[in-house]
Amino acid sequence: MNRADLHTHSIASDGTFAPADVVRRAHAAGVSALALTDHDTVDGLPEAAAAAEAVGIAFLPGIEVSCAHPRPGTVHLLGYGFEVVHPSMRRLTTALAHARLERAERIVAALRAGGIDLTLDQVREQAGGLGRPHFAAMLIRAGHAVSTRDAFDRFLGGGGSAYVENNPLSTGQVIPLIRDAGGFTSLAHPIQLRRATWPQLEAMIREMAEQGMDGLETLHNTHDLDMQHRLTRLADRLELIPTGGSDFHGSNKPWIKLGVAGGREIPRGFYDDVMEWLRCRRRAGSILAAA
């Protein structure tokens, strides 16, 4: 069991398995260290942590935060090892929850304006949440879409009739909040910034590093081996810690397997390096506090 996975999702956001099920499936897949990184929420962490203790695998609390960024690209920051109940994390997750509710209300309004009779309560109660995958499930159930991809293409995605932007905070706001709560931040799937050239991509990542970002996800399902190597060299130049994860979503993306990214096993060393960084930072903080 030498695999890790630092990028996974549960039904707390847009995955299809309960947090405890994600942990048990990871254990069965030979993963010895796991982070649950649901989108914009920490609601699944207590259940996942308890399940990890029960099956005997290392667990790292996590989150994936969508940040403001010009389309068509996206910026998602992974946070690890923070104090879940810290006031800074409460401020962050409260802001994200308010933005998610506002977006859901606007999606409902756009769908109803297009002749689709749907309410917020129906989506919440029948689909189990207010994320775009939950809306997609309702559109399929009501016969307005034939698949999740169809629902996103025609209604919920960037060119859809009910698309609503939902990235209220910048990286410069999110990074300090996670750091203040004792956490570590890493840029998820960097190529999804969709910069036209490598120097443009590098410049954006450098800017985030200057804002206090600690890591860079070098191993991901969207990265081929050459991209992984290029990102690893960039992380070394910028003194960022490489991270890696499958971006597991369950049956929403059945081709993604826990502990594997792009056909490559995710080494346990990714988890160990993040944990060592967190331990060093906490030791440094204790020394400064005692001085």
Sequence and secondary structure as in RCSB ss.txt:
>XXXX:A:sequence
MNRADLHTHSIASDGTFAPADVVRRAHAAGVSALALTDHDTVDGLPEAAAAAEAVGIAFLPGIEVSCAHPRPGTV
HLLGYGFEVVHPSMRRLTTALAHARLERAERIVAALRAGGIDLTLDQVREQAGGLGRPHFAAMLIRAGHAVSTRD
AFDRFLGGGGSAYVENNPLSTGQVIPLIRDAGGFTSLAHPIQLRRATWPQLEAMIREMAEQGMDGLETLHNTHDL
DMQHRLTRLADRLELIPTGGSDFHGSNKPWIKLGVAGGREIPRGFYDDVMEWLRCRRRAGSILAAA
>XXXX:A:secstr
  EEE  B  TTTT SS HHHHHHHHHHTTEEEEEE  BT  TTHHHHHHHHHHHT EEEEEEEEEE   TT  E
EEEEES  TT HHHHHHHHHHHHHHHHHHHHHHHHHHHTT    HHHHHHHHSSSSHHHHHHHHHHTTS SSHHH
HIIIIISTTSTT      S HHHHHHHHHHTT EEEESSGGGG  SSHHHHHHHHHHHHHTT  EEEEE TT  H
HHHHHHHHHHHHTT EEEE   B GGGSTT  TTEETTEE BTHHHHHHHHHHHHHHHHHHHHHH 
